[in-house]
Amino acid sequence: MLIVSLDKQLILRLLDIPEIMASGFSAREGLTGAGVTVLKGRTYFGSWRVTAGTLVFVSSSMGDSNYFAEDLDDAVRHTLLMILRNLQSSGFDRAIRAAS
């Protein structure tokens, strides 16, 4: 039986959500081959790492504390929340309304 690591499962789940790319974000394997790097365009937004069997999100914002996910669903949910908060603060929703 093939066992897929938590970070590999997470990246597969994030890649299955087309709205992430549609909003200008992307997820890819970490530079070392481990973890998941989340990008906003070409800019580093944050990353997930597996530490002692737990997914930990490290934000690019120095003021944010690390987030320890309870499970894979929690990690996906937290990633989407971080993206939505960023879009809200950047006025993304105003740009969409203006274009329609």
C-alpha positions as CSV (number, residue, x, y, z in Angstrom):
1,M,0.0,0.0,0.0
2,L,1.3,3.4,-0.9
3,I,1.4,5.9,1.9
4,V,1.4,9.6,0.9
5,S,2.9,12.1,3.3
6,L,0.8,14.9,4.8
7,D,2.4,17.6,2.8
8,K,1.9,15.6,-0.5
9,Q,-1.8,15.1,0.5
10,L,-2.1,18.8,1.2
11,I,-0.7,19.9,-2.1
12,L,-3.0,17.6,-4.0
13,R,-6.0,18.9,-2.1
14,L,-5.0,22.5,-2.8
15,L,-4.4,21.9,-6.5
16,D,-7.9,20.4,-6.7
17,I,-9.4,23.8,-5.8
18,P,-9.5,25.9,-9.0
19,E,-10.5,29.1,-7.2
20,I,-7.0,29.3,-5.6
21,M,-5.4,29.8,-9.0
22,A,-8.2,31.9,-10.2
23,S,-7.6,34.3,-7.4
24,G,-3.9,34.7,-8.3
25,F,-2.5,32.2,-5.7
26,S,-0.8,28.9,-6.3
27,A,0.6,26.0,-4.3
28,R,3.7,24.0,-5.1
29,E,6.1,21.6,-3.5
30,G,8.7,23.3,-1.2
31,L,12.1,24.1,-2.6
32,T,13.7,21.2,-0.7
33,G,11.1,18.8,-2.0
34,A,9.3,18.8,1.3
35,G,6.4,21.0,2.5
36,V,4.0,23.1,0.5
37,T,4.8,26.7,-0.6
38,V,1.9,29.0,-1.2
39,L,2.6,31.9,-3.6
40,K,0.6,35.0,-4.4
41,G,1.6,35.5,-8.0
42,R,5.3,35.1,-7.8
43,T,5.6,36.3,-4.2
44,Y,6.1,34.0,-1.2
45,F,2.9,34.0,0.8
46,G,3.6,31.2,3.3
47,S,4.4,27.6,3.6
48,W,3.3,24.4,5.3
49,R,5.8,22.1,6.9
50,V,5.3,18.8,8.7
51,T,6.7,18.9,12.2
52,A,6.3,15.9,14.5
53,G,3.4,14.7,12.4
54,T,1.6,18.0,12.5
55,L,1.1,20.5,9.6
56,V,2.4,23.9,10.6
57,F,1.8,27.1,8.5
58,V,4.4,29.8,8.5
59,S,3.2,33.0,7.1
60,S,5.3,35.5,5.1
61,S,4.0,38.2,7.5
62,M,6.4,38.5,10.4
63,G,3.6,39.6,12.7
64,D,1.6,36.4,12.3
65,S,2.2,33.4,14.6
66,N,2.6,29.9,13.2
67,Y,-0.6,27.9,12.8
68,F,-0.8,24.3,13.8
69,A,-3.5,22.4,11.9
70,E,-5.5,19.7,13.6
71,D,-5.8,17.7,10.5
72,L,-5.6,17.9,6.7
73,D,-9.1,19.5,6.4
74,D,-8.1,22.1,8.9
75,A,-4.9,22.9,6.9
76,V,-7.0,23.4,3.7
77,R,-9.5,25.5,5.5
78,H,-6.8,27.7,7.0
79,T,-5.1,28.2,3.7
80,L,-8.3,29.3,2.1
81,L,-9.0,31.7,5.0
82,M,-5.6,33.2,4.7
83,I,-6.1,33.7,0.9
84,L,-9.6,35.2,1.5
85,R,-8.3,37.6,4.1
86,N,-5.6,38.7,1.8
87,L,-8.0,39.3,-1.1
88,Q,-10.4,41.2,1.2
89,S,-7.6,43.5,2.5
90,S,-6.3,44.1,-1.0
91,G,-9.6,45.2,-2.5
92,F,-9.9,42.2,-4.8
93,D,-13.7,42.1,-4.4
94,R,-13.9,45.8,-5.4
95,A,-12.0,45.0,-8.6
96,I,-14.4,42.1,-9.5
97,R,-17.4,44.3,-8.9
98,A,-15.9,47.0,-11.1
99,A,-15.3,44.6,-13.9
100,S,-18.8,43.2,-14.0
